[in-house]
């Protein structure tokens, strides 16, 4: 009976197998989603401070325009962790409310109509 491989080759294969298994087991395990980058968190908080009337969806849209890929729920979580309250629901204003708020400007308008010179 003839052997196709030498005993040293089998031992080398075993050493390589054990080394690969050890390397795979000692590799750090990262479970779950990757953590948010600190710069994204800082950008979200800065946008929220500079634009207090924007909600998390508007902030999310602006981040997408800037090329920052982050989920809307992540923006909401960042704001929640920072203690920034959501933008209150605004009731739609009526025409009367608009006229009341713009009364001074409307009264200052010149309502004279000018035509062609006689």
Backbone as a printed PyTorch tensor [residue, N CA C, xyz], in Angstrom:
tensor([[[  0.8270,  -1.1620,   0.0000],
         [  0.0000,   0.0000,   0.0000],
         [  0.8840,   1.2420,   0.0000]],

        [[  0.5380,   2.1900,  -0.8580],
         [  1.3350,   3.4010,  -0.9810],
         [  0.5470,   4.5880,  -0.4700]],

        [[  1.2380,   5.4900,   0.2350],
         [  0.6140,   6.7240,   0.7260],
         [  0.7460,   7.8060,  -0.3380]],

        [[ -0.3370,   8.5600,  -0.5230],
         [ -0.2900,   9.6350,  -1.5060],
         [  0.3000,  10.9060,  -0.9140]],

        [[  0.2130,  11.0740,   0.4000],
         [  0.7910,  12.2510,   1.0630],
         [  1.6790,  11.8000,   2.1990]],

        [[  2.6160,  12.6150,   2.5360],
         [  3.5170,  12.3060,   3.6320],
         [  2.8710,  12.7060,   4.9610]],

        [[  3.2870,  12.1070,   6.0410],
         [  2.7400,  12.4730,   7.3520],
         [  3.0020,  13.9420,   7.7040]],

        [[  4.1020,  14.5060,   7.2520],
         [  4.4020,  15.9210,   7.5030],
         [  3.3830,  16.8410,   6.8290]],

        [[  2.9000,  16.4270,   5.6500],
         [  1.9080,  17.2240,   4.9320],
         [  0.5890,  17.2390,   5.7030]],

        [[  0.1910,  16.0720,   6.2290],
         [ -1.0450,  15.9890,   7.0070],
         [ -0.9220,  16.8490,   8.2600]],

        [[  0.2270,  16.8350,   8.9100],
         [  0.4380,  17.6610,  10.0990],
         [  0.3770,  19.1550,   9.7510]],

        [[  0.9450,  19.5520,   8.6070],
         [  0.9050,  20.9470,   8.1750],
         [ -0.5300,  21.3720,   7.8970]],

        [[ -1.3160,  20.4980,   7.2300],
         [ -2.7260,  20.7940,   6.9710],
         [ -3.4710,  21.0030,   8.2890]],

        [[ -3.1770,  20.1740,   9.2610],
         [ -3.8400,  20.2980,  10.5580],
         [ -3.4640,  21.6060,  11.2430]],

        [[ -2.1680,  21.9590,  11.2040],
         [ -1.7290,  23.2270,  11.7970],
         [ -2.4090,  24.4100,  11.1270]],

        [[ -2.5090,  24.4110,   9.7910],
         [ -3.1720,  25.4900,   9.0530],
         [ -4.6540,  25.5850,   9.4220]],

        [[ -5.3040,  24.4370,   9.5310],
         [ -6.7190,  24.4110,   9.8940],
         [ -6.9350,  25.0030,  11.2890]],

        [[ -6.0990,  24.6110,  12.2400],
         [ -6.2170,  25.1250,  13.6040],
         [ -5.9290,  26.6250,  13.6180]],

        [[ -4.9400,  27.0760,  12.8590],
         [ -4.6000,  28.4990,  12.8220],
         [ -5.7480,  29.3210,  12.2410]],

        [[ -6.3620,  28.8200,  11.1500],
         [ -7.5000,  29.5420,  10.5590],
         [ -8.6850,  29.5990,  11.5140]],

        [[ -8.9640,  28.5080,  12.1940],
         [-10.0800,  28.4830,  13.1370],
         [ -9.8250,  29.4530,  14.2950]],

        [[ -8.5980,  29.4700,  14.7910],
         [ -8.2570,  30.3770,  15.8800],
         [ -8.3730,  31.8380,  15.4260]],

        [[ -7.9250,  32.1300,  14.2190],
         [ -7.9980,  33.4980,  13.7040],
         [ -9.4500,  33.9380,  13.5550]],

        [[-10.3220,  33.0400,  13.0960],
         [-11.7290,  33.3870,  12.9240],
         [-12.4120,  33.6040,  14.2690]],

        [[-12.0470,  32.8130,  15.2660],
         [-12.6730,  32.9360,  16.5780],
         [-12.1840,  34.1630,  17.3370]],

        [[-10.9590,  34.5750,  17.1050],
         [-10.4240,  35.7150,  17.8330],
         [-10.7670,  37.0460,  17.1670]],

        [[-11.3830,  37.0230,  15.9930],
         [-11.7970,  38.2370,  15.3110],
         [-12.9060,  38.9030,  16.1220]],

        [[-12.8730,  40.2490,  16.2860],
         [-13.9190,  40.9040,  17.0840],
         [-15.2850,  40.7410,  16.4220]],

        [[-16.2730,  40.4800,  17.2490],
         [-17.6220,  40.2700,  16.7440],
         [-18.3850,  41.5800,  16.8470]],

        [[-19.0190,  41.9690,  15.7750],
         [-19.8370,  43.1730,  15.7680],
         [-21.2680,  42.7600,  15.4490]],

        [[-22.0750,  42.7320,  16.4450],
         [-23.4530,  42.3680,  16.2060],
         [-24.3130,  43.6300,  16.1300]],

        [[-25.3790,  43.5580,  15.3740],
         [-26.2890,  44.6870,  15.2680],
         [-25.8240,  45.7110,  14.2540]],

        [[-26.4780,  46.8400,  14.3150],
         [-26.1700,  47.9240,  13.3850],
         [-24.8710,  48.6170,  13.7760]],

        [[-24.2050,  49.2250,  12.7980],
         [-23.0100,  49.9970,  13.1590],
         [-23.4120,  51.2480,  13.9340]],

        [[-22.5480,  51.6970,  14.7960],
         [-22.8330,  52.8870,  15.5950],
         [-22.8430,  54.1180,  14.7130]],

        [[-23.5560,  55.1320,  15.1630],
         [-23.6040,  56.3920,  14.4200],
         [-22.2770,  57.1090,  14.5740]],

        [[-21.8610,  57.7140,  13.5030],
         [-20.6310,  58.4860,  13.5270],
         [-20.8970,  59.7700,  14.3180]],

        [[-19.9380,  60.1710,  15.1240],
         [-20.0790,  61.3580,  15.9720],
         [-20.3630,  62.6000,  15.1400]],

        [[-19.7750,  62.6800,  13.9420],
         [-19.9830,  63.8660,  13.1070],
         [-21.4280,  63.9630,  12.6180]],

        [[-22.0760,  62.8110,  12.3570],
         [-23.4780,  62.8370,  11.9350],
         [-24.3470,  63.3280,  13.0870]],

        [[-24.0510,  62.8500,  14.2870],
         [-24.8050,  63.2840,  15.4660],
         [-24.6490,  64.7870,  15.6650]],

        [[-23.4340,  65.2800,  15.5340],
         [-23.1860,  66.7120,  15.7090],
         [-23.9160,  67.5210,  14.6420]],

        [[-23.9450,  67.0150,  13.4010],
         [-24.6250,  67.7200,  12.3170],
         [-26.1250,  67.7660,  12.5550]],

        [[-26.7140,  66.6550,  13.0020],
         [-28.1540,  66.6230,  13.2860],
         [-28.4960,  67.6260,  14.3800]],

        [[-27.7080,  67.6420,  15.4390],
         [-27.9790,  68.5630,  16.5420],
         [-27.7880,  70.0190,  16.1290]],

        [[-26.8140,  70.2730,  15.2800],
         [-26.5980,  71.6460,  14.8040],
         [-27.7630,  72.1090,  13.9380]],

        [[-28.2020,  71.2500,  13.0140],
         [-29.3460,  71.6080,  12.1730],
         [-30.5910,  71.8320,  13.0170]],

        [[-30.7890,  71.0190,  14.0470],
         [-31.9610,  71.1640,  14.9010],
         [-31.9100,  72.4730,  15.6910]],

        [[-30.7150,  72.8570,  16.1520],
         [-30.5820,  74.1170,  16.8960],
         [-30.7870,  75.3170,  15.9910]],

        [[-30.2330,  75.2690,  14.7830],
         [-30.3180,  76.4090,  13.8790],
         [-31.6960,  76.5390,  13.2200]],

        [[-32.4660,  75.4630,  13.1890],
         [-33.7870,  75.4720,  12.5620],
         [-34.7970,  74.8540,  13.5270]],

        [[-35.2160,  75.6180,  14.5300],
         [-36.0810,  75.0390,  15.5700],
         [-37.4650,  74.6280,  15.0750]],

        [[-37.8780,  75.1010,  13.9200],
         [-39.2030,  74.7430,  13.4070],
         [-39.1910,  73.4770,  12.5650]],

        [[-38.0370,  72.8670,  12.3580],
         [-37.9490,  71.6570,  11.5480],
         [-38.1560,  70.4370,  12.4310]],

        [[-38.9260,  69.5020,  11.9350],
         [-39.0940,  68.2290,  12.6180],
         [-38.0240,  67.2440,  12.1580]],

        [[-38.0900,  66.0400,  12.7060],
         [-37.0530,  65.0620,  12.3750],
         [-37.1250,  64.6370,  10.9170]],

        [[-38.3120,  64.6320,  10.3180],
         [-38.4180,  64.2500,   8.9040],
         [-37.8060,  65.3100,   8.0020]],

        [[-38.0020,  66.5740,   8.3280],
         [-37.3960,  67.6480,   7.5450],
         [-35.8760,  67.6000,   7.6900]],

        [[-35.4120,  67.3730,   8.9240],
         [-33.9630,  67.2440,   9.1400],
         [-33.4070,  66.0740,   8.3370]],

        [[-34.1430,  64.9620,   8.3280],
         [-33.7200,  63.7880,   7.5610],
         [-33.6120,  64.1290,   6.0840]],

        [[-34.5990,  64.8560,   5.5500],
         [-34.5620,  65.2510,   4.1470],
         [-33.3770,  66.1470,   3.8220]],

        [[-33.0910,  67.0820,   4.7100],
         [-31.9510,  67.9730,   4.4870],
         [-30.6300,  67.2160,   4.5520]],

        [[-30.5450,  66.2280,   5.4290],
         [-29.3270,  65.4120,   5.4940],
         [-29.1420,  64.6210,   4.2050]],

        [[-30.2410,  64.1110,   3.6400],
         [-30.1430,  63.3880,   2.3730],
         [-29.6610,  64.3110,   1.2530]],

        [[-30.1430,  65.5720,   1.2610],
         [-29.6950,  66.5380,   0.2580],
         [-28.1980,  66.7970,   0.4020]],

        [[-27.7270,  66.7900,   1.6460],
         [-26.2960,  67.0010,   1.8940],
         [-25.4590,  65.7600,   1.6060]],

        [[-26.1160,  64.6340,   1.2990],
         [-25.3870,  63.4100,   0.9850],
         [-25.1190,  62.5240,   2.1870]],

        [[-25.7540,  62.8120,   3.3130],
         [-25.5780,  62.0080,   4.5200],
         [-26.6880,  60.9690,   4.5440]],

        [[-26.3190,  59.7010,   4.4530],
         [-27.3110,  58.6330,   4.4430],
         [-27.5380,  58.1460,   5.8660]],

        [[-28.7000,  58.4880,   6.3830],
         [-29.0850,  58.0940,   7.7310],
         [-30.6050,  57.9460,   7.7300]],

        [[-31.1180,  57.0260,   8.5280],
         [-32.5570,  56.7880,   8.5730],
         [-33.2530,  57.8940,   9.3610]],

        [[-34.5190,  58.1310,   9.0240],
         [-35.3090,  59.1330,   9.7430],
         [-35.4590,  58.7480,  11.2100]],

        [[-35.5900,  57.4570,  11.4700],
         [-35.7180,  57.0120,  12.8610],
         [-34.4330,  57.2670,  13.6420]],

        [[-33.2950,  57.2300,  12.9760],
         [-32.0240,  57.5280,  13.6410],
         [-31.9650,  59.0000,  14.0240]],

        [[-32.4490,  59.8640,  13.1220],
         [-32.4940,  61.2950,  13.4320],
         [-33.3960,  61.5200,  14.6410]],

        [[-34.5380,  60.8320,  14.6710],
         [-35.4660,  60.9580,  15.7910],
         [-34.8040,  60.5070,  17.0870]],

        [[-34.0620,  59.3920,  17.0400],
         [-33.3780,  58.8850,  18.2310],
         [-32.3150,  59.8600,  18.7250]],

        [[-31.5720,  60.4610,  17.8020],
         [-30.5290,  61.4220,  18.1850],
         [-31.1600,  62.6120,  18.8900]],

        [[-32.2640,  63.1170,  18.3410],
         [-32.9470,  64.2540,  18.9560],
         [-33.5080,  63.8720,  20.3260]],

        [[-34.0500,  62.6740,  20.4280],
         [-34.6290,  62.2090,  21.6890],
         [-33.5450,  62.0800,  22.7560]],

        [[-32.3830,  61.5070,  22.3980],
         [-31.2820,  61.3530,  23.3560],
         [-30.7380,  62.6970,  23.8150]],

        [[-30.7980,  63.7090,  22.9190],
         [-30.2820,  65.0330,  23.2640],
         [-31.3060,  65.8580,  24.0390]],

        [[-32.5260,  65.3200,  24.2040],
         [-33.5500,  66.0440,  24.9450],
         [-34.2430,  67.1200,  24.1470]],

        [[-34.1310,  67.0580,  22.8260],
         [-34.8000,  68.0390,  21.9660],
         [-36.1940,  67.5230,  21.6800]],

        [[-37.1830,  68.3090,  22.0610],
         [-38.5650,  67.8990,  21.8840],
         [-38.9620,  67.9780,  20.4170]],

        [[-39.9450,  67.1660,  20.0050],
         [-40.3930,  67.2450,  18.6180],
         [-41.1070,  68.5670,  18.3550]],

        [[-41.1400,  68.9510,  17.1020],
         [-41.8020,  70.1830,  16.7140],
         [-43.2970,  70.0020,  16.9680]],

        [[-43.9400,  70.9620,  17.6340],
         [-45.3660,  70.7960,  17.9080],
         [-46.1830,  70.8210,  16.6190]],

        [[-47.2860,  70.1180,  16.6690],
         [-48.1850,  70.1200,  15.5180],
         [-48.7710,  71.5130,  15.3790]],

        [[-48.6600,  72.0750,  14.2120],
         [-49.1760,  73.4080,  13.9840],
         [-50.5150,  73.3090,  13.2710]],

        [[-51.4950,  74.0140,  13.7990],
         [-52.7880,  74.0650,  13.1230],
         [-52.6510,  74.9880,  11.9220]],

        [[-53.3280,  74.6530,  10.8600],
         [-53.2420,  75.5060,   9.6750],
         [-53.9530,  76.8200,   9.9740]],

        [[-53.3430,  77.8930,   9.5810],
         [-53.9270,  79.2040,   9.8590],
         [-55.0190,  79.5070,   8.8420]],

        [[-55.9900,  80.2500,   9.2870],
         [-57.1010,  80.6200,   8.4070],
         [-56.7570,  81.9270,   7.7020]],

        [[-57.5940,  82.2880,   6.7470],
         [-57.3870,  83.5290,   6.0070],
         [-57.5320,  84.7190,   6.9520]],

        [[-58.4720,  84.6610,   7.8800],
         [-58.6720,  85.7500,   8.8320],
         [-57.4430,  85.9180,   9.7260]],

        [[-56.8490,  84.8000,  10.1580],
         [-55.6230,  84.8830,  10.9690],
         [-54.4950,  85.5340,  10.1880]],

        [[-54.3830,  85.1780,   8.9160],
         [-53.3440,  85.7770,   8.0780],
         [-53.5520,  87.2810,   7.9410]],

        [[-54.7900,  87.6910,   7.6570],
         [-55.0710,  89.1220,   7.4950],
         [-54.8190,  89.8760,   8.8000]],

        [[-55.1850,  89.2880,   9.9220],
         [-54.9630,  89.9270,  11.2110],
         [-53.4630,  90.1100,  11.4680]],

        [[-52.6640,  89.1050,  11.1430],
         [-51.2240,  89.2050,  11.4050],
         [-50.5220,  90.1610,  10.4380]],

        [[-51.1150,  90.3670,   9.2620],
         [-50.4930,  91.2350,   8.2510],
         [-51.1950,  92.5800,   8.1280]],

        [[-52.0240,  92.9460,   9.0920],
         [-52.8480,  94.1550,   8.9940],
         [-52.0060,  95.4070,   8.8060]],

        [[-50.9290,  95.5440,   9.5590],
         [-50.1030,  96.7540,   9.4460],
         [-49.5350,  96.9050,   8.0450]],

        [[-49.0580,  95.8130,   7.4800],
         [-48.4790,  95.8810,   6.1330],
         [-49.5540,  96.1650,   5.0920]],

        [[-50.7410,  95.5980,   5.2770],
         [-51.8140,  95.8290,   4.3170],
         [-52.3120,  97.2700,   4.3470]],

        [[-52.3570,  97.8600,   5.5360],
         [-52.7980,  99.2480,   5.6440],
         [-51.7760, 100.2080,   5.0600]],

        [[-50.5320,  99.8250,   5.0520],
         [-49.4810, 100.6970,   4.5300],
         [-49.3930, 100.6380,   3.0080]],

        [[-50.1140,  99.7380,   2.3830],
         [-50.0540,  99.6090,   0.9250],
         [-50.7780, 100.7690,   0.2610]],

        [[-50.3530, 101.1050,  -0.9090],
         [-50.9820, 102.1590,  -1.7050],
         [-51.9480, 101.4870,  -2.6640]],

        [[-53.2200, 101.8090,  -2.5310],
         [-54.2180, 101.1570,  -3.3490],
         [-54.6410, 101.9940,  -4.5590]],

        [[-53.9140, 103.0420,  -4.8550],
         [-54.2740, 103.8760,  -6.0000],
         [-53.8630, 103.1970,  -7.2850]],

        [[-54.7440, 103.3030,  -8.2630],
         [-54.4470, 102.7140,  -9.5590],
         [-53.9960, 103.8260, -10.4850]],

        [[-52.9350, 103.5600, -11.1800],
         [-52.4470, 104.5730, -12.1060],
         [-52.7270, 104.0780, -13.5180]],

        [[-53.1140, 104.9500, -14.3310],
         [-53.4050, 104.6090, -15.7210],
         [-52.4330, 105.3350, -16.6370]],

        [[-52.6890, 105.2520, -17.9220],
         [-51.8000, 105.9750, -18.8490],
         [-51.9540, 107.4720, -18.6730]],

        [[-50.9320, 108.2110, -18.9190],
         [-51.0170, 109.6880, -18.7640],
         [-52.0530, 110.2670, -19.7410]],

        [[-52.8070, 111.3030, -19.3120],
         [-53.8150, 111.9010, -20.2130],
         [-53.2190, 112.6670, -21.3700]]])
